[in-house]
């Protein structure tokens, strides 16, 4: 559970580093890049321990799939709340397919 919490925190920072600047298109690109790097450093401070801890319980492939689901979940909230973009039915359907991938990644065959 600790790894998942760290992944969520990491992805919040990552989302702001990658997409937060879209609200500030008037800011010069070099400033945006430096700011994004600083935010990404904080993201790495959560991401690396999350993967280290998570590797005790999950395979690398399972960790990556967890990461992608968390990333998309965080981004869905971010795009609706922060960027004020709509969430459409096809996004929801796409998300369901990704959840299917999680099911198969964690299924014991």
DSSP file (Angstrom, degrees, kcal/mol; ACC not computed):
  #  RESIDUE AA STRUCTURE BP1 BP2  ACC     N-H-->O    O-->H-N    N-H-->O    O-->H-N    TCO  KAPPA ALPHA  PHI   PSI    X-CA   Y-CA   Z-CA
    1    1 A X     >        0   0    0      0, 0.0     4,-2.2     0, 0.0     5,-0.2   0.000 360.0 360.0 360.0 -35.3    0.0    0.0    0.0
    2    2 A X  H  >  +     0   0    0      1,-0.2     4,-2.4     2,-0.2     5,-0.2   0.902 360.0  51.9 -61.6 -40.6    2.9    2.4    0.8
    3    3 A X  H  > S+     0   0    0      1,-0.2     4,-2.3     2,-0.2    -1,-0.2   0.898 109.1  49.8 -62.7 -40.5    4.2    2.0   -2.8
    4    4 A X  H  > S+     0   0    0      2,-0.2     4,-2.2     1,-0.2    -1,-0.2   0.902 110.1  49.9 -67.1 -41.0    0.8    2.8   -4.3
    5    5 A X  H  X S+     0   0    0     -4,-2.2     4,-2.4     2,-0.2    -2,-0.2   0.920 111.8  48.6 -62.8 -43.5    0.5    6.0   -2.1
    6    6 A X  H  X S+     0   0    0     -4,-2.4     4,-2.8     1,-0.2    -2,-0.2   0.883 109.9  52.6 -64.0 -37.4    4.0    7.1   -3.2
    7    7 A X  H  X S+     0   0    0     -4,-2.3     4,-2.4     2,-0.2    -1,-0.2   0.890 108.5  50.2 -64.7 -38.9    3.0    6.4   -6.8
    8    8 A X  H  X S+     0   0    0     -4,-2.2     4,-1.8     2,-0.2    -2,-0.2   0.945 113.0  45.3 -64.3 -47.4   -0.1    8.6   -6.4
    9    9 A X  H  X S+     0   0    0     -4,-2.4     4,-1.9     1,-0.2    -2,-0.2   0.932 112.9  51.9 -60.8 -45.4    1.9   11.4   -4.9
   10   10 A X  H  X S+     0   0    0     -4,-2.8     4,-2.6     1,-0.2    -1,-0.2   0.908 109.1  50.0 -56.5 -44.5    4.6   11.0   -7.6
   11   11 A X  H  X S+     0   0    0     -4,-2.4     4,-2.5     2,-0.2    -1,-0.2   0.800 104.4  57.4 -70.8 -28.8    2.0   11.2  -10.3
   12   12 A X  H  X S+     0   0    0     -4,-1.8     4,-1.8     2,-0.2    -1,-0.2   0.950 112.2  42.0 -63.2 -47.3    0.4   14.4   -9.0
   13   13 A X  H  X S+     0   0    0     -4,-1.9     4,-2.5     1,-0.2    -2,-0.2   0.917 114.2  52.3 -64.3 -42.4    3.8   16.1   -9.2
   14   14 A X  H  X S+     0   0    0     -4,-2.6     4,-2.6     1,-0.2     5,-0.3   0.906 107.6  51.6 -61.0 -42.2    4.5   14.5  -12.6
   15   15 A X  H  X>S+     0   0    0     -4,-2.5     4,-2.8     1,-0.2     5,-0.7   0.908 111.7  46.4 -63.5 -42.0    1.2   15.7  -14.0
   16   16 A X  H  X5S+     0   0    0     -4,-1.8     4,-1.3     3,-0.2     5,-0.4   0.891 112.4  51.5 -66.4 -37.9    1.9   19.3  -12.9
   17   17 A X  H  <5S+     0   0    0     -4,-2.5    -2,-0.2     1,-0.2    -1,-0.2   0.909 120.2  33.7 -64.0 -41.2    5.4   19.1  -14.3
   18   18 A X  H  <5S+     0   0    0     -4,-2.6    -2,-0.2    -5,-0.2    -1,-0.2   0.842 138.2  12.8 -84.8 -35.4    4.3   17.9  -17.7
   19   19 A X  H ><5S+     0   0    0     -4,-2.8     3,-1.8    -5,-0.3     4,-0.2   0.567  97.8  88.9-123.9 -12.7    0.9   19.7  -18.1
   20   20 A X  G ><<S+     0   0    0     -4,-1.3     3,-1.3    -5,-0.7     4,-0.2   0.816  83.2  63.5 -60.3 -31.4    0.5   22.4  -15.4
   21   21 A X  G >  S+     0   0    0     -5,-0.4     3,-2.0     1,-0.3    -1,-0.3   0.637  78.9  84.4 -69.8 -13.3    2.2   25.0  -17.7
   22   22 A X  G <  S+     0   0    0     -3,-1.8     3,-0.4     1,-0.3    -1,-0.3   0.743  87.1  55.8 -63.6 -20.3   -0.6   24.7  -20.2
   23   23 A X  G <  S+     0   0    0     -3,-1.3    -1,-0.3    -4,-0.2    -2,-0.2   0.594 107.4  51.4 -80.9 -11.4   -2.5   27.2  -18.1
   24   24 A X    X   +     0   0    0     -3,-2.0     3,-1.7    -4,-0.2    -1,-0.2  -0.440  59.4 149.1-125.3  56.7    0.4   29.7  -18.4
   25   25 A X  T 3   +     0   0    0     -3,-0.4    -1,-0.1     1,-0.3     4,-0.1   0.660  69.0  66.8 -67.3 -14.9    1.1   29.9  -22.1
   26   26 A X  T 3  S+     0   0    0     -3,-0.1    -1,-0.3     2,-0.1     2,-0.3   0.624  80.3  96.4 -79.7 -13.4    2.2   33.5  -21.7
   27   27 A X  S <  S-     0   0    0     -3,-1.7     5,-0.1    -6,-0.2    -3,-0.1  -0.581  89.6 -99.8 -80.3 139.2    5.3   32.4  -19.6
   28   28 A X     >  -     0   0    0     -2,-0.3     4,-2.0     1,-0.1     3,-0.5  -0.253  27.8-122.5 -59.8 141.4    8.5   32.0  -21.5
   29   29 A X  H  > S+     0   0    0      1,-0.2     4,-2.7     2,-0.2     5,-0.2   0.861 108.6  55.8 -57.7 -42.4    9.4   28.4  -22.5
   30   30 A X  H  > S+     0   0    0      1,-0.2     4,-2.2     2,-0.2    -1,-0.2   0.895 109.2  48.4 -59.2 -37.5   12.8   28.4  -20.8
   31   31 A X  H  > S+     0   0    0     -3,-0.5     4,-2.6     2,-0.2    -1,-0.2   0.910 111.6  49.9 -66.1 -42.1   11.1   29.3  -17.5
   32   32 A X  H  X S+     0   0    0     -4,-2.0     4,-2.7     2,-0.2    -2,-0.2   0.910 110.6  49.9 -62.7 -42.8    8.5   26.6  -18.0
   33   33 A X  H  X S+     0   0    0     -4,-2.7     4,-2.3     2,-0.2    -2,-0.2   0.936 112.7  45.7 -63.5 -46.9   11.2   24.0  -18.7
   34   34 A X  H  X S+     0   0    0     -4,-2.2     4,-2.2     2,-0.2    -2,-0.2   0.921 114.1  49.0 -63.4 -43.9   13.2   24.9  -15.6
   35   35 A X  H  X S+     0   0    0     -4,-2.6     4,-2.2     1,-0.2    -1,-0.2   0.917 110.8  50.5 -61.2 -43.4   10.1   24.9  -13.4
   36   36 A X  H  X S+     0   0    0     -4,-2.7     4,-2.7     1,-0.2    -1,-0.2   0.891 108.6  52.1 -63.0 -39.9    9.0   21.6  -14.8
   37   37 A X  H  X S+     0   0    0     -4,-2.3     4,-1.9     2,-0.2    -1,-0.2   0.905 108.9  50.2 -62.5 -41.3   12.4   20.1  -14.1
   38   38 A X  H  X S+     0   0    0     -4,-2.2     4,-1.3     2,-0.2    -2,-0.2   0.909 113.1  45.4 -64.5 -41.1   12.2   21.3  -10.5
   39   39 A X  H  X S+     0   0    0     -4,-2.2     4,-2.1     1,-0.2    -2,-0.2   0.902 110.3  54.8 -66.8 -40.0    8.8   19.8  -10.1
   40   40 A X  H  X S+     0   0    0     -4,-2.7     4,-2.5     1,-0.2    -2,-0.2   0.835 101.3  59.1 -63.7 -32.6   10.0   16.6  -11.8
   41   41 A X  H  X S+     0   0    0     -4,-1.9     4,-1.5     2,-0.2    -1,-0.2   0.927 106.6  46.9 -60.9 -43.5   12.8   16.3   -9.2
   42   42 A X  H  X S+     0   0    0     -4,-1.3     4,-0.7     1,-0.2    -2,-0.2   0.912 109.9  54.5 -62.6 -41.5   10.2   16.2   -6.5
   43   43 A X  H >X S+     0   0    0     -4,-2.1     4,-2.7     1,-0.2     3,-1.2   0.916 106.1  51.5 -58.0 -43.9    8.3   13.6   -8.5
   44   44 A X  H 3X S+     0   0    0     -4,-2.5     4,-2.2     1,-0.3     5,-0.4   0.832  99.2  64.7 -63.7 -32.1   11.4   11.4   -8.7
   45   45 A X  H 3< S+     0   0    0     -4,-1.5    -1,-0.3     1,-0.2     4,-0.3   0.720 114.9  31.7 -64.9 -19.9   11.8   11.7   -4.9
   46   46 A X  H <X S+     0   0    0     -3,-1.2     4,-1.9    -4,-0.7    -2,-0.2   0.754 117.2  55.5 -99.8 -37.3    8.5    9.8   -4.6
   47   47 A X  H  X S+     0   0    0     -4,-2.7     4,-2.4     2,-0.2     5,-0.2   0.922 104.7  50.4 -65.6 -47.4    8.7    7.6   -7.8
   48   48 A X  H  X S+     0   0    0     -4,-2.2     4,-2.3     1,-0.2    -1,-0.2   0.935 113.8  43.7 -63.4 -48.1   12.1    5.9   -7.1
   49   49 A X  H  > S+     0   0    0     -5,-0.4     4,-3.1    -4,-0.3     5,-0.3   0.884 111.1  56.9 -63.7 -34.7   11.2    4.8   -3.5
   50   50 A X  H  X S+     0   0    0     -4,-1.9     4,-3.0     1,-0.2    -2,-0.2   0.932 110.6  42.8 -60.3 -45.2    7.8    3.7   -4.7
   51   51 A X  H  X S+     0   0    0     -4,-2.4     4,-1.8     2,-0.2    -1,-0.2   0.881 113.9  51.3 -68.9 -37.4    9.3    1.4   -7.3
   52   52 A X  H  < S+     0   0    0     -4,-2.3     4,-0.3    -5,-0.2    -2,-0.2   0.943 117.4  38.7 -64.1 -47.1   11.9    0.2   -4.9
   53   53 A X  H >< S+     0   0    0     -4,-3.1     3,-1.6     1,-0.2     4,-0.3   0.923 115.5  53.1 -68.3 -44.3    9.3   -0.7   -2.2
   54   54 A X  H >X S+     0   0    0     -4,-3.0     4,-2.8    -5,-0.3     3,-1.7   0.786  94.7  69.2 -63.5 -28.2    6.8   -1.9   -4.8
   55   55 A X  T 3< S+     0   0    0     -4,-1.8    -1,-0.3     1,-0.3    -2,-0.2   0.661  89.1  65.9 -67.4 -13.5    9.4   -4.4   -6.3
   56   56 A X  T <4 S+     0   0    0     -3,-1.6    -1,-0.3    -4,-0.3    -2,-0.2   0.729 118.6  21.4 -73.9 -22.0    9.1   -6.3   -3.1
   57   57 A X  T <4 S+     0   0    0     -3,-1.7     2,-0.3    -4,-0.3    -2,-0.2   0.656 123.7  43.7-118.4 -26.0    5.5   -7.2   -3.9
   58   58 A X  S  < S-     0   0    0     -4,-2.8    -1,-0.1     1,-0.0     2,-0.1  -0.844  76.0-113.1-125.0 156.8    5.1   -6.7   -7.7
   59   59 A X     >  -     0   0    0     -2,-0.3     4,-2.5     1,-0.1     5,-0.2  -0.383  40.5-104.8 -75.8 167.6    7.0   -7.6  -10.8
   60   60 A X  H  > S+     0   0    0      1,-0.2     4,-2.3     2,-0.2     5,-0.2   0.898 123.3  51.8 -61.7 -39.8    8.4   -4.8  -12.9
   61   61 A X  H  > S+     0   0    0      2,-0.2     4,-2.2     1,-0.2    -1,-0.2   0.908 109.7  48.8 -64.2 -41.5    5.6   -5.2  -15.4
   62   62 A X  H  > S+     0   0    0      2,-0.2     4,-2.6     1,-0.2    -2,-0.2   0.907 110.5  51.5 -64.7 -41.0    2.9   -5.1  -12.7
   63   63 A X  H  X S+     0   0    0     -4,-2.5     4,-2.6     1,-0.2    -2,-0.2   0.915 110.0  49.6 -60.1 -42.9    4.5   -1.9  -11.3
   64   64 A X  H  X S+     0   0    0     -4,-2.3     4,-2.2     2,-0.2    -2,-0.2   0.904 111.2  47.9 -65.2 -41.2    4.5   -0.3  -14.7
   65   65 A X  H  X S+     0   0    0     -4,-2.2     4,-2.2     2,-0.2    -1,-0.2   0.912 112.0  49.8 -67.1 -41.5    0.9   -1.2  -15.3
   66   66 A X  H  X S+     0   0    0     -4,-2.6     4,-2.6     1,-0.2     5,-0.2   0.930 109.7  53.1 -57.5 -45.3   -0.1    0.2  -11.9
   67   67 A X  H  X S+     0   0    0     -4,-2.6     4,-2.8     1,-0.2    -2,-0.2   0.905 108.5  49.1 -57.3 -44.3    1.9    3.3  -12.7
   68   68 A X  H  X S+     0   0    0     -4,-2.2     4,-2.5     2,-0.2    -1,-0.2   0.896 111.2  48.7 -66.4 -40.5   -0.1    3.8  -15.9
   69   69 A X  H  X S+     0   0    0     -4,-2.2     4,-2.3     2,-0.2    -2,-0.2   0.926 114.1  46.2 -64.9 -43.9   -3.5    3.4  -14.3
   70   70 A X  H  X S+     0   0    0     -4,-2.6     4,-2.9     2,-0.2     5,-0.3   0.921 111.7  52.7 -63.5 -43.0   -2.5    5.8  -11.5
   71   71 A X  H  X S+     0   0    0     -4,-2.8     4,-2.7    -5,-0.2    -2,-0.2   0.932 111.8  44.8 -57.7 -47.8   -1.2    8.2  -14.1
   72   72 A X  H  X S+     0   0    0     -4,-2.5     4,-2.3     2,-0.2    -1,-0.2   0.867 113.4  50.4 -67.9 -36.0   -4.4    8.2  -16.1
   73   73 A X  H  X S+     0   0    0     -4,-2.3     4,-1.9     2,-0.2    -2,-0.2   0.952 113.5  44.5 -65.6 -48.9   -6.5    8.5  -13.0
   74   74 A X  H  X S+     0   0    0     -4,-2.9     4,-2.7     1,-0.2    -2,-0.2   0.925 114.4  50.2 -60.1 -44.6   -4.6   11.5  -11.7
   75   75 A X  H  X S+     0   0    0     -4,-2.7     4,-3.2    -5,-0.3     5,-0.3   0.874 105.3  56.6 -64.9 -36.5   -4.6   13.0  -15.2
   76   76 A X  H  X S+     0   0    0     -4,-2.3     4,-1.6     2,-0.2    -1,-0.2   0.941 112.8  41.0 -59.8 -47.0   -8.4   12.6  -15.6
   77   77 A X  H  X S+     0   0    0     -4,-1.9     4,-3.2     2,-0.2     5,-0.5   0.920 115.5  52.0 -65.4 -43.3   -9.0   14.5  -12.4
   78   78 A X  H  X>S+     0   0    0     -4,-2.7     4,-2.0     1,-0.2     5,-1.8   0.923 109.4  48.3 -58.9 -47.6   -6.3   17.1  -13.3
   79   79 A X  H  <5S+     0   0    0     -4,-3.2     6,-3.3     3,-0.2    -1,-0.2   0.854 118.4  40.1 -66.8 -33.7   -7.7   17.8  -16.8
   80   80 A X  H  <5S+     0   0    0     -4,-1.6    -2,-0.2    -5,-0.3    -1,-0.2   0.927 127.0  30.7 -79.1 -46.4  -11.2   18.2  -15.5
   81   81 A X  H  <5S+     0   0    0     -4,-3.2    -3,-0.2    -5,-0.2    -2,-0.2   0.935 132.3  26.1 -81.7 -48.3  -10.4   20.2  -12.3
   82   82 A X  T  <5S+     0   0    0     -4,-2.0    -3,-0.2    -5,-0.5    -4,-0.1   0.920 132.0  32.7 -86.5 -46.7   -7.3   22.1  -13.1
   83   83 A X  S   <S-     0   0    0     -5,-1.8    -3,-0.2     2,-0.1    -4,-0.2   0.564  97.1-132.9 -88.6  -8.1   -7.4   22.5  -16.9
   84   84 A X        +     0   0    0     -6,-0.4     2,-0.3     1,-0.2    -4,-0.2   0.851  52.4 149.9  60.0  37.3  -11.3   22.7  -17.0
   85   85 A X        -     0   0    0     -6,-3.3    -1,-0.2    -7,-0.1     2,-0.1  -0.705  47.4-107.4 -97.2 153.9  -11.5   20.2  -19.9
   86   86 A X        -     0   0    0     -2,-0.3     2,-0.6     1,-0.0    -1,-0.1  -0.397  17.5-134.5 -78.2 156.3  -14.4   17.9  -20.3
   87   87 A X        -     0   0    0     -2,-0.1     2,-0.1    -7,-0.0    -1,-0.0  -0.953  29.7-159.2-111.2 112.5  -14.3   14.1  -19.6
   88   88 A X    >>  -     0   0    0     -2,-0.6     4,-1.7     1,-0.1     3,-0.7  -0.434  28.9-109.3 -96.2 164.5  -16.0   12.4  -22.5
   89   89 A X  H 3> S+     0   0    0      1,-0.2     4,-2.4     2,-0.2     5,-0.2   0.842 116.8  57.1 -61.2 -35.3  -17.6    8.9  -22.8
   90   90 A X  H 3> S+     0   0    0      1,-0.2     4,-2.1     2,-0.2    -1,-0.2   0.813 104.0  53.5 -69.5 -27.7  -14.8    7.6  -25.1
   91   91 A X  H <> S+     0   0    0     -3,-0.7     4,-2.2     2,-0.2    -1,-0.2   0.918 109.5  48.6 -67.3 -42.8  -12.2    8.6  -22.4
   92   92 A X  H  X S+     0   0    0     -4,-1.7     4,-1.9     2,-0.2    -2,-0.2   0.909 111.5  49.1 -62.6 -42.5  -14.2    6.5  -19.8
   93   93 A X  H  X S+     0   0    0     -4,-2.4     4,-1.8     2,-0.2    -1,-0.2   0.909 110.1  51.2 -64.5 -41.9  -14.4    3.6  -22.2
   94   94 A X  H  X S+     0   0    0     -4,-2.1     4,-1.8     1,-0.2    -1,-0.2   0.901 108.1  52.9 -60.2 -40.9  -10.7    3.8  -22.9
   95   95 A X  H  X S+     0   0    0     -4,-2.2     4,-2.2     1,-0.2    -1,-0.2   0.880 104.9  54.7 -63.9 -38.3  -10.1    3.7  -19.1
   96   96 A X  H  X S+     0   0    0     -4,-1.9     4,-1.6     1,-0.2    -1,-0.2   0.891 106.1  52.0 -62.6 -38.6  -12.2    0.6  -18.8
   97   97 A X  H  X S+     0   0    0     -4,-1.8     4,-1.4     1,-0.2    -1,-0.2   0.884 108.2  51.4 -64.3 -37.6  -10.0   -1.2  -21.4
   98   98 A X  H  X S+     0   0    0     -4,-1.8     4,-1.8     1,-0.2    -2,-0.2   0.888 105.7  54.7 -66.9 -38.1   -6.9   -0.2  -19.4
   99   99 A X  H  X S+     0   0    0     -4,-2.2     4,-2.2     1,-0.2    -1,-0.2   0.852 103.5  57.2 -62.3 -32.4   -8.5   -1.6  -16.2
  100  100 A X  H  X S+     0   0    0     -4,-1.6     4,-2.2     2,-0.2    -1,-0.2   0.888 103.1  53.3 -62.4 -38.7   -8.8   -4.8  -18.2
  101  101 A X  H  X S+     0   0    0     -4,-1.4     4,-2.3     1,-0.2    -2,-0.2   0.891 107.1  51.7 -62.6 -39.6   -5.1   -4.7  -18.8
  102  102 A X  H  X S+     0   0    0     -4,-1.8     4,-1.8     2,-0.2    -2,-0.2   0.929 107.1  53.6 -62.6 -44.4   -4.6   -4.5  -15.0
  103  103 A X  H  X S+     0   0    0     -4,-2.2     4,-0.8     1,-0.2     3,-0.3   0.941 112.7  42.7 -54.8 -50.0   -6.8   -7.5  -14.5
  104  104 A X  H  < S+     0   0    0     -4,-2.2     3,-0.3     1,-0.2    -1,-0.2   0.831 110.1  57.0 -70.5 -31.0   -4.8   -9.6  -16.9
  105  105 A X  H  < S+     0   0    0     -4,-2.3    -1,-0.2     1,-0.2    -2,-0.2   0.835 115.8  36.3 -67.1 -31.2   -1.4   -8.3  -15.5
  106  106 A X  H  < S+     0   0    0     -4,-1.8     2,-0.3    -3,-0.3    -1,-0.2   0.450  92.3 111.1-101.5  -2.0   -2.3   -9.4  -12.0
  107  107 A X     <  -     0   0    0     -4,-0.8     2,-0.6    -3,-0.3    -3,-0.0  -0.563  66.1-132.8 -75.7 133.3   -4.2  -12.6  -13.0
  108  108 A X              0   0    0     -2,-0.3    -2,-0.1     1,-0.1    -1,-0.1  -0.789 360.0 360.0 -88.0 118.5   -2.5  -15.9  -12.0
  109  109 A X              0   0    0     -2,-0.6    -1,-0.1     0, 0.0    -2,-0.0   0.384 360.0 360.0-108.0 360.0   -2.5  -18.3  -14.9
